[in-house]
Every structure is written in structure tokens, then in C-alpha cells.
């Protein structure tokens, strides 16, 4: 017994020593990160990170190193600036072209036009035709038909490209185009399209399709400051004359959940606006391949195809400000009669919440259409936590019950329609690379409003009293998720 006691004391002393080291190291992490996190961060985001770090310092530190900063490396931002100058040089060739007119709209709309151009460097262009495609299969069939009719090049850029029946159908159309001598270039997000990159992509590359993953991740090949910065854009351009963009990916409609079909909205565009969309694709192609596409056929002479003014607004961490967030907030503040928003993920920041509240106080009707079921547990919970405040300020919330409403749209009065890839959440505003289209005029806004009304008819309006009376456990879970909303 006398011999064992020193061993036990020694073991006990060692444990005390390690506990002290761990305790001190955790406080060192807390204090250092208190300085690091609060630099150049919005208070809500900083508080969310500090909450995680103060509860679990070492786990929080690792997470912050992986996904804590959304500033891009200087090399990438410098390349972005150089390419923007190159694209401006190309744009000057069409500046005085009779087909690239800058239409004059009502003064309140022109304020949005000017702001969007300052934020995204893309001017408004008239003379476009616009089709709203709301059926998944119709969109797929139309895209395949246009690829089969392509003569020079096909450019695809999608967040999710599935290794499924839909992905294979588009792949076969691309392979047929390559066999005709058409240049086919495809960009897919490295995370969103991971299964496809393992199986379907090698076959497509073997058949002559030029395919590259966007923003590849890995501890030793990170091209961005954090691993969860994703390219969330959806874009297809055929021969520089026809383009598709919006919310739909190249994937089966029941992607992820066999009992939850996605409902999307895409635009089929023709006219001078294709010049801007081609420029967006060129930027992303250059970032992933370091190849500047600069052949004469990429920017064919623009032709008048309709009478709808359209403007492109790309966004992402390579821009100096959260430009889509700024535009949405400004548009809501300028609304006079009615605002209708559809989004699968509604996690508003403080500025967006205040804009909605002020709009209601100005007697502007605000309708929000969201899915009843969400495919992401934490994001869905965080979204639900905001319903209480939105209902209290007078906004109307409709929960769409037919599958997963995935369309990302906003209509302002009878004047402006926004359709694109960006959700109305903090992630889309600050982190993801997105592309959204601004369409101007009564005719196109009425067409969007008709589609939004159909979504509303398939929805149930949320009753404030019933929502406030839901079980306490669900409210607690949703409110905890809301605390993490700046990180989601």
C-alpha cells in the first residue's frame, strides 16, 4: 500500500497539471479570438462566433479557421479586378451599338437601375425577350433542345449537377454537341456536385466536354479563405444568343428527398443581355482555369429580341460590399404599394428586417411565401424563429405545402421583378457567389406576380396567434438556431 500511494499521487498531480494547461489554453484562445473575431465583422456575426468559441474554445477555433472569414485571398481579388478591366474593353465595342440601348424608365425605377450598375458594374440593356419557366421538366427539355441546336459553343455553370437521369440527359446532349464540333464548357461547384464529379464527369471529359470543378476544397488545395464559400449560380449560355438563369439546378426534381419535389423558376433570355451573362461565365471560367476566353464568336453581334429591359447583378465575396443585400434593402425602401417575396430560406439580417418593418409602417403590403417543409434542419429552424417578428410588424407569411418552393423572387409594385439564385438569407448575401436578374416594366412584373399568386394559392397563410402558441420546445429549438443564423 505504501508503495502505490506515490504513484497515485503522481498520476493525480499529472492530471491536475494537464487540466490546468487545458484551462489556461482555453482562456488564451478566448481572449485572442475576442480580438480577432471582432475585427471587420458585423456585431451579429461576431457575437455568434464568440458564443461558439466561449462555449467550446478549441472546437470554435478550428471551425473559425475553416469557415470563419469570407475575405478572399488577395491574389483572387486582384485577378478579379484585372478581368473586369478586360471585360470593360470588350464592352466598349458594343457601347454605341444600336441594339444595346439603355432605356429610360420611371424615376423610381431609374434609381434602382443606377444603384445596381454601381454595385455590379452591369448596365441595363433593352431589347430582350424573357420567358418564365416554372416547370422542371419543361426547363430541362428546352435546355436540351437548345443544346442540340447549338452551332458554336455551350457554356454551363451550376451549383448542383446531379449524377442522375437529369444530369445524364444533359450530358448526352453535350456529347452530341461536341461530336458536331461545338465547344462545350461546364463549371460545377465542387461541393454541390461532388457525386457527379466522381462518376459522370470523367465520362463527359472523355467525350470532349471541358469540365472543371469550382472552388475545390481540401486542406492542401484551398483557393478561398474558407471552405464553405460556394458558387451558387445557375447559368446556361448557348452560342452567345440564348441563356437560362434562375434557381433550378441540373438535377432530378426530387433531389435529396423523394417525397419533396423542388419547385423552381428559371428565365429563358434572348437579346443584348446575353452579353452580360457571357461575361459572368468568362469570369468564373478564368478563376478556375486561368484561361481568358477571347474568341470572336463568344460575343456575337447583339440583336433586338423583344422589348423588356433587363440588368444583371452578380454578387459574391469578390465584390467590396454585399451588393445584392444592398439592392434588395433599397428596393424595399422604395416600394409604394406591394412587395411579394418567395424564398426557400428566409434568414434576414437586421437591415432587411428593418426595411420590411418600415415598408409595412408606410402601408406597403408585404407578402412572404416560404416552404412549409425545409430540406435543411438548422436553416429551417432559424427561418421559423423570424416568423414571430415578421408577423408582429404586419408582414403576411404564406407556407407553401406542395413540395419545396425553391424559387427566389421578389416583385416590387408593378415596376421591378428580381429573379435569380440568391436566397434571402445571410449566407447568400455575404458568402455565396450568386447571380440575379432585374427585369423592369409592368408586363414582366405582372407575369412574375401571376406565378407568385399561384404559389400563394398553394399555400396556407400563417396565423399569428396559432404560431405564437406552438409548443415551447419547438420555439426554444428555433430560437437557438436563430442565434447561429450569421454562421449558417
C-alpha positions as CSV (number, residue, x, y, z in Angstrom):
1,X,0.0,0.0,0.0
2,X,2.8,2.4,0.9
3,X,4.4,1.9,-2.5
4,X,1.3,2.6,-4.5
5,X,0.4,5.9,-2.9
6,X,3.2,7.9,-4.5
7,X,2.1,6.5,-8.0
8,X,-1.4,7.6,-7.4
9,X,-0.3,11.0,-6.2
10,X,1.9,11.3,-9.2
11,X,-0.9,10.3,-11.6
12,X,-3.2,12.7,-9.8
13,X,-0.7,15.5,-10.0
14,X,-0.3,14.9,-13.7
15,X,-4.0,15.1,-14.3
16,X,-4.2,18.3,-12.3
17,X,-1.3,19.7,-14.4
18,X,-3.0,18.8,-17.7
19,X,-6.3,20.2,-16.5
20,X,-4.6,23.5,-15.6
21,X,-2.9,23.6,-19.0
22,X,-6.2,23.0,-20.8
23,X,-8.0,25.5,-18.7
24,X,-5.3,28.2,-19.3
25,X,-5.1,27.4,-23.0
26,X,-8.9,27.7,-23.4
27,X,-8.8,31.2,-21.9
28,X,-5.9,32.1,-24.1
29,X,-8.0,31.1,-27.1
30,X,-11.0,33.0,-25.8
31,X,-9.0,36.2,-25.3
32,X,-7.1,36.1,-28.6
33,X,-10.3,35.3,-30.6
34,X,-12.1,38.1,-28.8
35,X,-9.7,40.5,-30.7
36,X,-9.6,38.5,-34.0
37,X,-13.3,37.9,-34.4
38,X,-14.4,41.5,-33.6
39,X,-12.1,42.9,-36.3
40,X,-14.0,43.8,-39.6
41,X,-17.1,41.9,-38.6
42,X,-20.7,42.8,-38.2
43,X,-21.7,42.7,-34.5
44,X,-24.3,39.9,-35.0
45,X,-21.8,37.7,-36.8
46,X,-19.1,38.4,-34.2
47,X,-21.4,37.6,-31.3
48,X,-22.4,34.3,-32.9
49,X,-18.8,33.2,-33.3
50,X,-17.8,34.3,-29.8
51,X,-20.8,32.3,-28.5
52,X,-19.4,29.2,-30.0
53,X,-15.8,30.0,-29.0
54,X,-16.6,30.8,-25.4
55,X,-18.6,27.5,-25.0
56,X,-16.0,25.3,-26.8
57,X,-12.8,27.3,-27.4
58,X,-10.7,24.7,-29.3
59,X,-13.6,23.4,-31.4
60,X,-14.6,27.0,-32.1
61,X,-11.1,27.9,-33.1
62,X,-10.9,25.0,-35.6
63,X,-14.3,26.0,-37.1
64,X,-13.3,29.6,-37.4
65,X,-10.0,28.7,-39.2
66,X,-12.0,26.6,-41.6
67,X,-15.1,28.8,-42.2
68,X,-14.7,31.9,-40.2
69,X,-13.6,34.5,-42.7
70,X,-15.2,35.3,-46.0
71,X,-12.4,37.6,-47.4
72,X,-10.9,36.1,-50.5
73,X,-7.1,35.9,-51.0
74,X,-5.6,39.0,-52.4
75,X,-4.4,37.0,-55.5
76,X,-8.0,36.2,-56.4
77,X,-9.3,39.8,-55.8
78,X,-6.5,41.2,-58.0
79,X,-7.3,38.7,-60.8
80,X,-11.0,39.7,-60.5
81,X,-10.1,43.4,-60.9
82,X,-7.9,42.6,-64.0
83,X,-10.5,40.6,-65.7
84,X,-13.2,43.2,-65.0
85,X,-11.0,45.7,-66.9
86,X,-10.6,43.3,-69.8
87,X,-14.4,42.8,-69.9
88,X,-14.9,46.6,-69.9
89,X,-12.6,46.8,-73.0
90,X,-14.8,44.2,-74.7
91,X,-18.0,46.0,-73.6
92,X,-16.8,49.2,-75.3
93,X,-17.2,47.5,-78.7
94,X,-20.9,47.3,-78.1
95,X,-21.4,50.6,-76.2
96,X,-22.8,52.5,-79.2
97,X,-24.3,49.5,-80.9
98,X,-28.0,50.3,-81.9
99,X,-29.1,47.1,-80.2
100,X,-27.6,47.9,-76.8
101,X,-29.9,50.7,-75.8
102,X,-30.2,52.0,-72.2
103,X,-33.9,52.5,-71.8
104,X,-35.3,55.3,-69.7
105,X,-37.7,54.2,-67.0
106,X,-39.8,56.0,-64.4
107,X,-37.6,57.9,-61.9
108,X,-38.1,55.5,-59.0
109,X,-37.0,52.6,-61.2
110,X,-34.0,54.5,-62.6
111,X,-32.8,54.9,-59.0
112,X,-32.7,51.1,-58.8
113,X,-31.0,50.8,-62.2
114,X,-28.2,53.2,-61.2
115,X,-27.7,51.5,-57.9
116,X,-27.5,48.1,-59.5
117,X,-24.9,49.3,-62.0
118,X,-22.7,50.8,-59.3
119,X,-22.9,47.6,-57.3
120,X,-22.4,45.1,-60.0
121,X,-20.8,47.0,-62.9
122,X,-23.5,45.9,-65.3
123,X,-25.8,48.4,-67.1
124,X,-29.4,48.0,-68.0
125,X,-30.0,46.7,-71.6
126,X,-33.2,46.9,-73.5
127,X,-34.5,44.8,-76.4
128,X,-34.7,41.5,-74.7
129,X,-37.2,38.6,-74.7
130,X,-38.0,36.9,-71.5
131,X,-39.8,33.6,-70.8
132,X,-40.6,32.4,-67.2
133,X,-40.2,28.7,-67.0
134,X,-41.7,27.2,-63.8
135,X,-41.9,23.5,-64.6
136,X,-38.8,21.4,-64.0
137,X,-39.2,19.1,-66.9
138,X,-40.1,21.9,-69.3
139,X,-36.9,23.7,-68.4
140,X,-34.9,20.5,-68.9
141,X,-36.5,19.8,-72.3
142,X,-36.0,23.4,-73.5
143,X,-32.3,23.4,-72.4
144,X,-31.6,20.1,-74.2
145,X,-33.3,21.4,-77.4
146,X,-31.2,24.5,-77.4
147,X,-28.0,22.5,-76.8
148,X,-29.0,20.2,-79.7
149,X,-29.4,23.3,-81.9
150,X,-26.0,24.9,-80.8
151,X,-23.6,25.7,-83.6
152,X,-20.5,27.2,-81.8
153,X,-20.4,26.9,-78.0
154,X,-22.4,25.8,-75.0
155,X,-21.5,27.2,-71.5
156,X,-23.0,25.7,-68.3
157,X,-22.4,26.9,-64.8
158,X,-24.4,25.2,-62.0
159,X,-24.1,24.7,-58.3
160,X,-25.6,21.2,-58.4
161,X,-25.2,19.0,-61.4
162,X,-26.6,15.6,-60.4
163,X,-25.4,12.2,-61.3
164,X,-28.9,11.1,-62.1
165,X,-31.4,10.9,-65.0
166,X,-31.5,14.7,-65.5
167,X,-27.7,15.0,-65.3
168,X,-27.2,12.2,-67.8
169,X,-29.7,13.7,-70.2
170,X,-27.9,17.0,-70.3
171,X,-24.5,15.2,-70.5
172,X,-25.7,13.2,-73.6
173,X,-26.8,16.5,-75.3
174,X,-23.4,18.0,-74.6
175,X,-21.7,14.9,-76.0
176,X,-23.8,15.1,-79.2
177,X,-22.8,18.8,-79.5
178,X,-19.1,18.0,-79.1
179,X,-19.4,15.4,-81.9
180,X,-20.7,18.2,-84.1
181,X,-17.7,20.4,-83.4
182,X,-19.4,22.6,-80.7
183,X,-17.1,23.8,-77.8
184,X,-18.8,22.7,-74.6
185,X,-17.5,24.2,-71.3
186,X,-19.0,23.2,-68.0
187,X,-18.4,24.6,-64.5
188,X,-19.9,22.8,-61.4
189,X,-19.5,23.6,-57.7
190,X,-17.0,21.2,-56.1
191,X,-19.3,20.5,-53.1
192,X,-22.7,20.8,-54.6
193,X,-21.8,18.4,-57.5
194,X,-19.4,16.1,-55.7
195,X,-21.1,12.8,-56.7
196,X,-21.2,13.8,-60.3
197,X,-17.5,14.8,-60.3
198,X,-16.7,11.3,-59.1
199,X,-18.7,9.3,-61.7
200,X,-20.4,11.2,-64.5
201,X,-17.7,13.9,-65.1
202,X,-14.9,11.6,-66.2
203,X,-17.2,10.2,-68.9
204,X,-18.1,13.7,-70.1
205,X,-14.4,14.7,-70.2
206,X,-13.5,11.6,-72.1
207,X,-16.2,12.6,-74.7
208,X,-14.6,16.0,-75.1
209,X,-16.6,18.2,-72.7
210,X,-14.3,20.7,-71.0
211,X,-15.4,20.4,-67.4
212,X,-13.9,21.9,-64.2
213,X,-15.0,22.0,-60.5
214,X,-15.4,25.4,-59.0
215,X,-13.9,26.3,-55.6
216,X,-12.3,22.8,-54.9
217,X,-11.9,22.1,-51.2
218,X,-9.2,20.3,-49.3
219,X,-6.7,21.1,-46.6
220,X,-3.9,21.4,-49.1
221,X,-5.7,22.9,-52.1
222,X,-7.8,25.7,-50.8
223,X,-8.4,28.5,-53.2
224,X,-10.6,30.6,-51.0
225,X,-10.3,31.9,-47.4
226,X,-12.9,29.5,-46.1
227,X,-14.0,26.1,-47.2
228,X,-17.8,26.7,-47.3
229,X,-17.7,29.6,-49.8
230,X,-19.6,28.2,-52.7
231,X,-20.5,29.2,-56.3
232,X,-24.3,29.0,-56.1
233,X,-25.0,30.4,-59.6
234,X,-27.2,28.7,-62.2
235,X,-26.4,29.7,-65.8
236,X,-26.5,28.2,-69.3
237,X,-25.5,30.1,-72.4
238,X,-25.8,28.8,-76.0
239,X,-24.0,30.4,-78.9
240,X,-24.0,33.7,-77.0
241,X,-27.6,34.2,-78.1
242,X,-29.8,32.3,-75.7
243,X,-29.4,31.9,-71.9
244,X,-31.1,30.4,-68.9
245,X,-30.7,31.5,-65.3
246,X,-32.6,31.4,-62.1
247,X,-33.0,28.8,-59.2
248,X,-33.0,25.4,-60.9
249,X,-30.1,23.1,-60.8
250,X,-29.4,20.2,-63.3
251,X,-30.8,17.5,-61.0
252,X,-33.9,15.5,-60.6
253,X,-36.8,17.4,-59.0
254,X,-36.9,15.1,-56.0
255,X,-33.2,15.6,-55.3
256,X,-32.4,14.7,-51.7
257,X,-35.9,13.9,-50.6
258,X,-38.1,11.5,-52.7
259,X,-41.2,12.9,-51.1
260,X,-40.2,16.6,-51.5
261,X,-40.1,17.8,-55.1
262,X,-38.5,21.1,-55.7
263,X,-40.4,24.0,-57.5
264,X,-38.1,26.4,-59.3
265,X,-38.2,29.4,-61.6
266,X,-35.9,30.0,-64.5
267,X,-35.6,32.7,-67.1
268,X,-35.0,31.9,-70.8
269,X,-33.5,35.1,-72.2
270,X,-32.5,36.3,-75.7
271,X,-31.2,39.7,-76.7
272,X,-28.4,42.0,-75.7
273,X,-28.5,40.9,-72.1
274,X,-26.7,37.7,-73.1
275,X,-23.5,39.8,-73.4
276,X,-23.6,40.4,-69.6
277,X,-24.3,36.7,-68.8
278,X,-21.4,35.6,-71.0
279,X,-19.2,38.0,-69.1
280,X,-20.2,36.4,-65.8
281,X,-19.3,32.9,-67.2
282,X,-16.0,34.2,-68.5
283,X,-15.1,35.5,-65.1
284,X,-15.8,32.2,-63.3
285,X,-14.1,30.2,-66.1
286,X,-11.0,32.3,-65.7
287,X,-10.9,31.9,-61.9
288,X,-11.0,28.1,-62.2
289,X,-8.8,27.6,-65.3
290,X,-6.7,30.8,-65.6
291,X,-7.8,30.8,-69.3
292,X,-9.2,34.0,-70.7
293,X,-11.9,33.2,-73.3
294,X,-11.4,35.8,-76.0
295,X,-12.6,34.4,-79.3
296,X,-14.7,36.5,-81.7
297,X,-17.7,34.1,-81.5
298,X,-18.1,34.5,-77.7
299,X,-19.7,37.9,-78.1
300,X,-21.8,37.8,-81.3
301,X,-23.4,41.0,-82.6
302,X,-26.4,41.6,-80.3
303,X,-29.8,41.6,-81.8
304,X,-33.1,43.0,-80.7
305,X,-35.3,40.1,-79.5
306,X,-38.1,41.8,-77.5
307,X,-38.9,44.9,-75.5
308,X,-38.0,44.0,-71.9
309,X,-35.2,46.0,-70.1
310,X,-33.0,43.6,-68.1
311,X,-30.0,44.1,-65.9
312,X,-27.6,41.5,-64.4
313,X,-26.4,41.7,-60.8
314,X,-23.6,39.2,-60.0
315,X,-22.7,39.1,-56.3
316,X,-20.2,37.3,-54.1
317,X,-17.2,37.9,-51.7
318,X,-15.1,39.2,-54.6
319,X,-17.2,42.4,-54.5
320,X,-16.3,45.0,-51.9
321,X,-19.9,45.1,-50.5
322,X,-22.8,42.7,-50.1
323,X,-24.3,44.1,-53.3
324,X,-27.5,42.0,-53.6
325,X,-28.4,42.7,-50.0
326,X,-27.9,46.4,-50.6
327,X,-30.1,46.4,-53.7
328,X,-32.9,44.4,-52.0
329,X,-33.0,46.6,-49.0
330,X,-33.0,49.8,-51.2
331,X,-35.8,48.3,-53.4
332,X,-38.0,47.5,-50.4
333,X,-37.5,51.0,-49.0
334,X,-38.6,52.5,-52.4
335,X,-41.7,50.3,-52.7
336,X,-45.0,52.2,-52.7
337,X,-47.7,49.5,-52.9
338,X,-46.8,45.9,-52.6
339,X,-43.9,43.6,-52.2
340,X,-44.0,39.8,-52.7
341,X,-41.0,37.6,-51.9
342,X,-40.6,33.9,-52.5
343,X,-37.6,32.1,-51.0
344,X,-36.8,28.6,-49.6
345,X,-34.5,30.0,-46.9
346,X,-35.5,33.2,-45.1
347,X,-32.8,34.3,-42.6
348,X,-32.9,38.1,-42.8
349,X,-30.2,40.3,-41.4
350,X,-31.1,43.4,-39.3
351,X,-31.2,45.8,-42.3
352,X,-33.6,43.6,-44.2
353,X,-35.9,43.1,-41.1
354,X,-36.0,46.9,-40.6
355,X,-36.7,47.5,-44.3
356,X,-39.7,45.2,-44.2
357,X,-41.0,46.8,-40.9
358,X,-40.7,50.3,-42.4
359,X,-42.4,49.2,-45.6
360,X,-45.4,47.9,-43.6
361,X,-45.5,51.1,-41.5
362,X,-45.7,53.0,-44.8
363,X,-48.8,51.0,-45.7
364,X,-47.0,48.8,-48.2
365,X,-48.3,45.3,-48.4
366,X,-45.6,42.7,-47.7
367,X,-46.2,39.0,-48.6
368,X,-43.6,36.3,-47.9
369,X,-44.0,32.9,-49.4
370,X,-41.9,30.2,-47.9
371,X,-41.9,26.3,-47.9
372,X,-43.8,24.5,-45.2
373,X,-41.0,21.9,-45.1
374,X,-37.4,22.8,-45.4
375,X,-34.6,20.4,-46.6
376,X,-32.1,21.8,-44.1
377,X,-32.9,21.4,-40.4
378,X,-30.9,24.2,-38.8
379,X,-31.7,26.8,-41.6
380,X,-35.3,25.9,-41.5
381,X,-35.4,26.3,-37.7
382,X,-33.6,29.7,-37.9
383,X,-36.1,30.8,-40.6
384,X,-39.1,29.9,-38.4
385,X,-37.6,31.9,-35.5
386,X,-38.0,35.1,-37.6
387,X,-41.7,34.5,-38.4
388,X,-42.7,35.8,-34.9
389,X,-41.1,39.2,-35.5
390,X,-42.3,39.4,-39.1
391,X,-45.9,38.7,-38.2
392,X,-45.7,41.2,-35.3
393,X,-44.7,44.0,-37.7
394,X,-47.5,43.2,-40.0
395,X,-46.0,41.1,-42.8
396,X,-48.1,38.3,-44.2
397,X,-46.4,34.8,-44.3
398,X,-47.7,32.0,-46.5
399,X,-46.3,28.5,-46.1
400,X,-46.2,26.6,-49.4
401,X,-47.2,23.0,-48.9
402,X,-46.6,21.5,-52.3
403,X,-43.1,20.2,-52.2
404,X,-40.1,22.5,-51.6
405,X,-40.6,26.0,-53.0
406,X,-37.1,26.8,-54.3
407,X,-37.9,29.9,-56.5
408,X,-36.0,33.0,-55.3
409,X,-38.0,36.0,-56.5
410,X,-39.2,39.5,-55.4
411,X,-41.7,41.8,-57.1
412,X,-41.8,45.5,-56.3
413,X,-45.1,47.2,-57.1
414,X,-45.8,46.9,-60.8
415,X,-42.4,48.0,-61.8
416,X,-39.5,45.7,-60.9
417,X,-39.0,41.9,-60.8
418,X,-36.0,40.2,-59.4
419,X,-35.4,36.5,-60.2
420,X,-32.2,34.6,-59.6
421,X,-30.1,32.2,-57.5
422,X,-29.9,34.2,-54.2
423,X,-31.9,33.3,-51.2
424,X,-33.0,35.9,-48.7
425,X,-30.5,34.9,-46.1
426,X,-27.2,35.9,-44.6
427,X,-25.3,33.2,-46.4
428,X,-26.5,34.3,-49.9
429,X,-25.9,37.9,-49.2
430,X,-22.4,37.6,-47.8
431,X,-20.8,34.3,-48.7
432,X,-22.0,32.6,-51.9
433,X,-21.3,33.6,-55.5
434,X,-24.8,34.4,-56.9
435,X,-26.4,35.8,-60.0
436,X,-29.7,37.7,-60.0
437,X,-31.6,39.4,-62.8
438,X,-33.5,42.7,-62.6
439,X,-36.4,43.0,-65.0
440,X,-38.2,46.3,-65.4
441,X,-41.7,47.2,-66.5
442,X,-45.4,46.4,-65.8
443,X,-45.7,43.5,-68.3
444,X,-42.8,41.3,-66.9
445,X,-43.6,42.2,-63.3
446,X,-47.3,41.1,-63.9
447,X,-46.1,37.8,-65.2
448,X,-43.9,37.2,-62.1
449,X,-46.8,38.3,-59.9
450,X,-49.1,35.7,-61.6
451,X,-46.6,33.0,-60.8
452,X,-46.3,34.2,-57.2
453,X,-50.1,34.3,-56.9
454,X,-50.1,30.6,-57.9
455,X,-47.6,29.8,-55.2
456,X,-49.8,31.7,-52.8
457,X,-52.9,29.7,-53.8
458,X,-51.0,26.5,-53.0
459,X,-50.1,27.9,-49.5
460,X,-51.6,28.4,-46.1
461,X,-51.5,31.8,-44.5
462,X,-49.8,31.7,-41.2
463,X,-52.0,32.8,-38.3
464,X,-50.1,34.9,-35.7
465,X,-52.0,33.6,-32.7
466,X,-51.5,30.0,-33.6
467,X,-47.9,30.5,-34.4
468,X,-47.2,32.1,-31.1
469,X,-49.0,29.2,-29.3
470,X,-46.9,26.4,-30.8
471,X,-45.1,24.1,-28.4
472,X,-42.4,25.6,-26.2
473,X,-39.8,23.0,-27.2
474,X,-40.1,24.0,-30.8
475,X,-39.8,27.6,-30.0
476,X,-36.7,27.1,-27.9
477,X,-35.0,25.0,-30.7
478,X,-35.8,27.6,-33.3
479,X,-34.6,30.5,-31.2
480,X,-31.3,28.6,-30.5
481,X,-30.9,28.1,-34.2
482,X,-31.5,31.8,-34.8
483,X,-28.5,32.6,-32.6
484,X,-26.4,30.8,-35.1
485,X,-28.0,32.4,-38.2
486,X,-25.0,34.5,-39.0
487,X,-23.0,31.3,-39.3
488,X,-25.5,29.3,-41.4
